[in-house]
Amino acid sequence: MTFDNSKILVTGGFGALGYNLIQYLKANYNCEIQVIDNFSAGHVNFSKEVDFAYLDIGNTEKMNSFLKNYKPNFIFHLAAHFANQNSVDHPLSDISTNVVGLVNLFETQKDNEELVKIIFASSSCVYGNHEIMTEDINVSPYDTPYAINKYVGELYAKYYAEIHNIPIVSARIFNSFGPGEMSGNYRNVIPNFIHKALLDLPIYITGTGEETRDFTYVLDTVHLLSKMAVSDYHKAEIFNGGTGTKLKIKELAQKIIDLTNSKSEIIYTTPRNWDHVKDRCSSIEKSSKLLGYNPNFEFEEGLKLTIEWIKTKI
């Protein structure tokens, strides 16, 4: 099974992950790509190589209208109300996008006989503070609305796969980074640190800096999603998308300072009251064994590529 001659819908396609996925698909396959996006990511990685509809997935009427006649073969559901702090500040908006929007999408696909697979982008946040992060452990996240609603999304995926026979797989993505994401109030730590470093501004770390995360270069995440799409799995199986390697936040900050020749100072601040996760590292044994997933981008090389991209945007 390949993507050749297929119709592919990418929700949230102008975000960093969506944009990199689209570039990968266009470079390797003869396929038609349709993007749905509402520009909520702030920076828009617009591509003229795809069809585009400005649409909020939380709008049930408009989603039904748009997908009434358009029947995709593959759906990469990447649109999300991102991320933790944003969900704490705007919990109802998080529900609208991450729950209502997801259900809106699933509802429109119950009668799509041309559908091959929906790939749902979940999050490593569902693991909370578990020491072991394998797909088979029981999770019950409650730290933030974002974590809660991503897990709710996984449950809805199981419901629609089991009850309505919609072919779905879910990816728990671990701290994906790379070209395509700018800094911002609700954006990831890597673009925020790079932006500050390039301007020689102080880099603030919330916590001790001893906290760890599993940073995954965006093209490795793209490769995982594509492998999930063409696999035989379709009953809402869950696959981790990380590297299996963790890095301390203070080491990340220093590495960015060194690579940018920055004069930035690292300043430690009080942790956010919802942020209880001290260590986060994926187990990729299942993804590797069943899908042949093999993250092969060296972290520092990915960081350099990200720095060079952000330089062009400042």
C-alpha positions as CSV (number, residue, x, y, z in Angstrom):
1,M,0.0,0.0,0.0
2,T,1.3,3.5,-0.9
3,F,0.0,7.0,-1.2
4,D,0.3,7.1,-5.0
5,N,-3.0,8.2,-6.7
6,S,-4.7,8.8,-3.4
7,K,-6.6,11.7,-2.0
8,I,-5.1,12.9,1.3
9,L,-6.7,15.3,3.8
10,V,-4.4,17.0,6.3
11,T,-6.2,18.9,9.1
12,G,-3.9,21.6,10.6
13,G,-1.8,21.2,7.5
14,F,0.0,24.6,7.7
15,G,1.4,23.9,11.2
16,A,5.0,22.7,11.5
17,L,4.2,19.0,11.5
18,G,1.6,19.3,8.7
19,Y,3.9,21.3,6.5
20,N,6.7,18.9,6.8
21,L,4.4,16.0,6.2
22,I,3.1,17.6,3.0
23,Q,6.6,18.3,1.7
24,Y,7.4,14.6,2.3
25,L,4.3,13.3,0.5
26,K,4.7,15.7,-2.5
27,A,8.3,14.7,-2.9
28,N,7.8,11.0,-2.8
29,Y,4.3,10.3,-4.1
30,N,1.8,11.2,-6.8
31,C,-1.1,12.2,-4.6
32,E,-3.7,15.0,-4.2
33,I,-3.5,16.8,-0.9
34,Q,-6.3,18.9,0.7
35,V,-5.6,21.0,3.7
36,I,-8.0,22.3,6.4
37,D,-6.6,24.9,8.7
38,N,-7.8,28.0,10.6
39,F,-4.3,29.6,11.0
40,S,-4.4,29.1,14.8
41,A,-0.6,28.3,14.8
42,G,0.2,31.9,14.2
43,H,2.9,31.4,11.7
44,V,1.4,29.8,8.5
45,N,3.6,27.5,6.4
46,F,1.4,28.1,3.3
47,S,1.9,25.7,0.3
48,K,0.7,26.4,-3.2
49,E,1.0,22.7,-4.0
50,V,-2.1,21.8,-2.2
51,D,-5.8,22.7,-2.1
52,F,-6.8,24.7,0.9
53,A,-10.0,25.4,2.9
54,Y,-10.1,27.8,5.7
55,L,-12.1,26.0,8.3
56,D,-12.4,25.5,12.0
57,I,-12.9,21.8,12.7
58,G,-15.0,22.6,15.8
59,N,-17.7,24.0,13.5
60,T,-20.0,21.0,13.0
61,E,-22.1,22.5,10.3
62,K,-19.2,23.6,8.1
63,M,-17.3,20.4,8.6
64,N,-20.4,18.4,7.6
65,S,-20.8,20.6,4.5
66,F,-17.2,20.5,3.4
67,L,-16.8,16.7,3.8
68,K,-20.3,15.8,2.4
69,N,-18.9,15.3,-1.1
70,Y,-15.1,15.1,-0.5
71,K,-14.1,11.6,0.2
72,P,-10.4,11.3,1.1
73,N,-8.5,8.0,1.2
74,F,-6.2,9.1,4.0
75,I,-6.7,11.6,6.8
76,F,-3.9,12.9,8.9
77,H,-5.6,14.6,11.7
78,L,-3.0,17.1,13.1
79,A,-5.3,20.0,13.9
80,A,-5.2,20.8,17.6
81,H,-5.7,23.5,20.2
82,F,-2.0,23.5,21.1
83,A,-0.9,23.0,23.9
84,N,-0.8,22.7,27.7
85,Q,-0.7,26.3,28.9
86,N,-3.1,27.3,26.1
87,S,-5.6,24.7,27.3
88,V,-5.2,25.9,30.9
89,D,-6.0,29.5,29.8
90,H,-8.7,28.5,27.4
91,P,-10.2,25.1,28.4
92,L,-13.5,25.6,26.4
93,S,-11.6,26.3,23.2
94,D,-9.5,23.2,23.9
95,I,-12.7,21.1,24.1
96,S,-14.1,22.7,20.9
97,T,-11.0,21.7,18.8
98,N,-9.6,18.6,20.5
99,V,-12.8,16.9,21.3
100,V,-15.7,18.4,19.3
101,G,-13.5,18.9,16.2
102,L,-12.3,15.3,16.4
103,V,-15.8,13.9,16.8
104,N,-17.0,16.1,13.9
105,L,-14.3,14.5,11.7
106,F,-15.1,11.0,12.7
107,E,-18.8,11.5,12.2
108,T,-18.2,12.6,8.6
109,Q,-16.3,9.4,7.8
110,K,-18.8,6.8,8.9
111,D,-20.1,6.4,5.4
112,N,-16.8,7.1,3.5
113,E,-16.2,3.8,1.6
114,E,-13.1,5.2,0.1
115,L,-11.4,5.8,3.4
116,V,-8.2,3.7,4.0
117,K,-7.0,5.2,7.3
118,I,-7.3,8.1,9.7
119,I,-4.0,8.9,11.6
120,F,-4.8,10.8,14.8
121,A,-2.0,12.9,16.3
122,S,-2.3,12.3,20.1
123,S,0.3,13.4,22.6
124,S,2.9,12.0,25.0
125,C,1.1,14.3,27.6
126,V,-1.4,11.5,28.2
127,Y,1.4,9.6,30.1
128,G,1.5,12.3,32.8
129,N,4.3,11.5,35.2
130,H,4.6,7.8,34.5
131,E,8.1,6.4,34.9
132,I,7.5,3.9,32.1
133,M,5.9,5.2,28.9
134,T,4.8,2.2,26.9
135,E,1.6,2.0,25.0
136,D,0.1,-0.8,27.1
137,I,0.1,0.9,30.5
138,N,-3.1,2.4,31.9
139,V,-3.2,6.2,31.8
140,S,-5.5,8.7,33.4
141,P,-4.2,12.2,32.6
142,Y,-5.5,15.2,34.4
143,D,-2.7,17.7,34.6
144,T,-4.1,19.9,31.9
145,P,-7.2,20.1,29.7
146,Y,-4.9,19.4,26.7
147,A,-3.7,16.1,28.2
148,I,-7.2,15.2,29.2
149,N,-8.7,15.9,25.8
150,K,-5.9,14.1,23.9
151,Y,-6.7,11.0,25.9
152,V,-10.4,11.5,25.3
153,G,-9.5,11.7,21.6
154,E,-7.9,8.3,21.9
155,L,-11.0,6.9,23.5
156,Y,-13.2,8.3,20.7
157,A,-10.8,6.7,18.2
158,K,-11.4,3.3,19.9
159,Y,-15.2,3.9,19.9
160,Y,-15.4,4.8,16.2
161,A,-13.0,2.0,15.2
162,E,-14.9,-0.7,17.1
163,I,-18.5,0.5,16.7
164,H,-18.4,2.2,13.3
165,N,-15.6,0.2,11.7
166,I,-13.6,3.4,10.8
167,P,-9.9,2.5,10.3
168,I,-7.9,4.6,12.7
169,V,-4.5,4.6,14.4
170,S,-3.2,7.0,17.1
171,A,0.3,8.4,17.5
172,R,1.5,9.6,20.9
173,I,4.0,12.2,19.7
174,F,6.9,13.2,21.9
175,N,8.1,16.8,21.7
176,S,8.4,17.1,17.9
177,F,10.6,20.0,16.7
178,G,12.0,21.3,13.5
179,P,11.7,23.9,10.7
180,G,8.2,25.3,10.4
181,E,7.5,26.4,14.0
182,M,8.1,29.9,15.3
183,S,8.3,31.0,18.9
184,G,5.3,32.3,20.8
185,N,3.4,32.2,24.1
186,Y,2.0,28.8,23.6
187,R,4.7,27.3,21.4
188,N,7.3,24.7,22.1
189,V,10.4,25.2,24.2
190,I,12.9,24.7,21.3
191,P,11.7,27.6,19.0
192,N,11.3,29.8,22.0
193,F,14.8,29.1,23.2
194,I,16.3,29.6,19.7
195,H,14.4,32.9,19.2
196,K,15.8,34.3,22.5
197,A,19.3,33.0,21.8
198,L,19.4,34.6,18.4
199,L,18.5,37.9,19.9
200,D,20.8,37.5,22.9
201,L,17.8,37.7,25.2
202,P,17.6,35.9,28.6
203,I,16.4,32.3,28.3
204,Y,13.9,31.4,31.0
205,I,13.6,27.9,32.3
206,T,10.6,27.1,34.5
207,G,11.9,24.7,37.1
208,T,15.4,23.5,37.9
209,G,16.5,22.6,34.4
210,E,17.0,19.0,35.5
211,E,13.7,18.1,33.9
212,T,14.0,15.9,30.8
213,R,12.1,15.5,27.5
214,D,12.3,13.3,24.5
215,F,12.9,15.7,21.6
216,T,12.0,14.2,18.2
217,Y,13.0,15.8,14.9
218,V,9.9,16.5,12.8
219,L,10.9,14.3,9.8
220,D,11.2,11.3,12.1
221,T,7.7,12.0,13.3
222,V,6.6,12.3,9.7
223,H,8.1,9.0,8.9
224,L,6.2,7.4,11.8
225,L,2.9,8.8,10.7
226,S,3.4,7.7,7.1
227,K,4.3,4.1,8.3
228,M,1.2,4.0,10.4
229,A,-0.9,5.1,7.5
230,V,0.1,2.3,5.2
231,S,0.3,-0.4,7.9
232,D,-2.3,-3.1,8.4
233,Y,-3.3,-1.7,11.8
234,H,-6.7,0.0,11.9
235,K,-8.4,-0.7,15.2
236,A,-7.2,2.5,17.0
237,E,-3.9,0.9,17.8
238,I,-1.6,3.4,19.6
239,F,2.1,3.9,18.7
240,N,4.7,6.1,20.4
241,G,6.6,8.5,18.3
242,G,9.8,9.5,20.1
243,T,13.4,8.6,20.1
244,G,13.8,6.7,23.3
245,T,16.4,9.3,24.5
246,K,15.9,12.1,27.0
247,L,17.7,15.4,27.4
248,K,17.8,17.8,30.3
249,I,16.2,21.2,29.6
250,K,19.3,23.1,31.0
251,E,21.5,21.1,28.6
252,L,19.1,21.9,25.7
253,A,19.4,25.7,26.6
254,Q,23.1,25.6,26.7
255,K,23.4,23.6,23.5
256,I,21.3,26.2,21.7
257,I,23.4,29.0,23.2
258,D,26.5,27.3,21.9
259,L,25.2,26.6,18.4
260,T,24.0,30.2,18.0
261,N,27.1,31.8,19.6
262,S,24.6,33.6,21.8
263,K,25.2,35.9,24.8
264,S,21.9,34.8,26.4
265,E,21.8,34.2,30.1
266,I,19.9,31.2,31.5
267,I,17.4,32.3,34.2
268,Y,15.5,29.8,36.3
269,T,11.9,30.6,37.4
270,T,9.1,29.0,39.4
271,P,7.5,26.0,37.7
272,R,4.0,26.3,36.4
273,N,1.5,24.9,38.9
274,W,0.2,22.3,36.4
275,D,3.6,21.1,35.2
276,H,4.4,18.0,37.3
277,V,6.3,16.0,34.7
278,K,9.9,15.7,35.7
279,D,11.0,13.1,33.1
280,R,9.5,12.2,29.8
281,C,11.0,9.5,27.6
282,S,9.3,7.2,25.1
283,S,9.6,3.5,24.6
284,I,9.7,3.0,20.8
285,E,10.0,-0.8,21.0
286,K,6.4,-1.3,19.7
287,S,6.7,1.2,16.9
288,S,10.1,-0.2,15.9
289,K,9.0,-3.9,16.0
290,L,5.6,-3.5,14.3
291,L,6.2,-0.6,11.9
292,G,9.9,-0.6,11.3
293,Y,10.1,2.9,12.8
294,N,13.7,4.0,13.2
295,P,14.3,7.6,14.2
296,N,17.6,8.5,12.4
297,F,18.1,12.2,12.7
298,E,20.8,13.2,15.1
299,F,19.5,15.7,17.6
300,E,22.2,18.3,17.1
301,E,21.8,18.1,13.3
302,G,18.0,18.7,13.7
303,L,18.7,21.6,16.0
304,K,21.0,23.2,13.5
305,L,18.4,22.9,10.7
306,T,15.8,24.4,13.0
307,I,18.1,27.3,13.9
308,E,18.8,28.1,10.3
309,W,15.1,28.1,9.5
310,I,14.2,30.4,12.4
311,K,17.1,32.7,11.4
312,T,15.2,33.4,8.1
313,K,12.1,34.4,10.0
314,I,13.5,36.9,12.5
